[in-house]
Amino acid sequence: MNHTPPPGRHFLQIPGPTNVPDRILRAMDYPTIDHRGPAFGELGRACLEGLKSVFQTTTGEVFIYPASGTGAWEAAIVNTLSPGDRVLMFETGHFATLWRKIAHHFGLEVDFVPGDWRHGVDPGLVEAKLKADATRSIKAVFCVHNETSTGVVSRIAEVRAAMDAAAHPALLLVDTISSLASIDYRHDEWGVDVTVAGSQKGLMLPPGLSFNCVSPKARAASALARLPRAFWSWDEMRAPNATGYFPYTPATNLLYGLREALRLLEEEGLPNVFRRHDRHAAATRAAVRAWGLEILCADEREYSSSLTAVMLPDGFNEAKFRQLVLERFNLSLGAGLSKVAGRVFRIGHLGDFNDLTLIATLAGVEMGLGLAGIPHRPGGVTAAMAFLASQNEAAN
Ligand SMILES: *Cc1c(COP(=O)(O)O)cnc(C)c1O
């Protein structure tokens, strides 16, 4: 098989890692400096402070790890919980299932509420489970905000309201790895205790950094938490972070990129970033409906603005379809993961993305459907263009 890609730019339209803007690439193309030298502290502080506005927090502390998102999942657990603690988790999809596995490895007692991979966390169920916990033995509720395997967003503000309605003291831990800087997310306002995030999705950076944003309540819980921790310890980070330094060698060049990503987001304005993502997601759904295909997300209140997961008709395989699209158009689409492997492909529309990136991506999908002989109606791209034209205010 010929693996030489066709000429022209590769379209990386998986829901992370996402395309890295040229400005960020240039910002990283710079000599690595001494991470204990005088110049470094300013970089570290700019990153730690700048991230707070992206988490929409003023009271939270931010920690940066040289790790993929999985590391920050683990950090959230080991800093706040003790062996044998009961926790409540929801099977919204592949990533919720992986986070549960980590909790299990650390000896937590996980109540894993089954799900159909088409819905988010049910706030009513959160309230019922917490109300039934008379002894207050549940120590934390875990939610994946944007479930990247399904394109379903859990309604975190409603989960918070449910916890408050139950007057339950459990911590709220939320994974925003594929929603931060793409979908509106409010760490303080929603009373989240630990927010987990990563560099390679909405932040438009290469993989390799991940984050915890920590509430005062989570900080207090960490003083009593007994799970062993060393590399991930917030306590080890706090003192050096105060002046912009780290307890071990940070990923210096990724931090150059992060500083530039924060500038890009500030220039556009977070509300505009969210509106841009909402608009592109709605245009994508217009295309999918025009094709006559089904969107995996079953509740329109829970549609993701980062990605759209699309079901193929019975008898057609997404892996074959994606391979064909990659070979013909140099376009990478997201795979179906675990329970939906073979049946679902995902269109990533997050990060460094504009109207023409979207239209080209959808054109690749539409031409691919034709080449693969997958039954569909033509006109998805036209429907998306009509939608974008009718909603022009946020175009950029
Ligand atoms: C990508 C992703 C992860 C995994 O992050 P890694 O960087 O691959 O460790 C976890 N959760 C969600 C929601 C994700 O989208």
The ligand as an SDF file (V2000), in Angstrom:
LIG
                    3D

 15 15  0  0  0  0  0  0  0  0999 V2000
   -8.4050   12.8520   24.9180 C   0  0  0  0  0  0  0  0  0  0  0  0
   -9.1860   12.6290   26.1600 C   0  0  0  0  0  0  0  0  0  0  0  0
   -8.6440   11.9760   27.2730 C   0  0  0  0  0  0  0  0  0  0  0  0
   -7.3130   11.2830   27.2460 C   0  0  0  0  0  0  0  0  0  0  0  0
   -6.2770   12.1340   27.2840 O   0  0  0  0  0  0  0  0  0  0  0  0
   -4.7950   11.6270   26.8930 P   0  0  0  0  0  0  0  0  0  0  0  0
   -4.1410   12.9330   26.6250 O   0  0  0  0  0  0  0  0  0  0  0  0
   -4.9350   10.7330   25.7100 O   0  0  0  0  0  0  0  0  0  0  0  0
   -4.2390   10.9330   28.0870 O   0  0  0  0  0  0  0  0  0  0  0  0
   -9.4160   11.8970   28.4060 C   0  0  0  0  0  0  0  0  0  0  0  0
  -10.6560   12.3990   28.4640 N   0  0  0  0  0  0  0  0  0  0  0  0
  -11.2240   12.9990   27.4030 C   0  0  0  0  0  0  0  0  0  0  0  0
  -12.6100   13.5250   27.5240 C   0  0  0  0  0  0  0  0  0  0  0  0
  -10.5020   13.1250   26.2330 C   0  0  0  0  0  0  0  0  0  0  0  0
  -11.0690   13.7150   25.1700 O   0  0  0  0  0  0  0  0  0  0  0  0
  1  2  1  0
  2  3  1  0
  2 14  2  0
  3  4  1  0
  3 10  2  0
  4  5  1  0
  5  6  1  0
  6  7  2  0
  6  8  1  0
  6  9  1  0
 10 11  1  0
 11 12  2  0
 12 13  1  0
 12 14  1  0
 14 15  1  0
M  END
$$$$
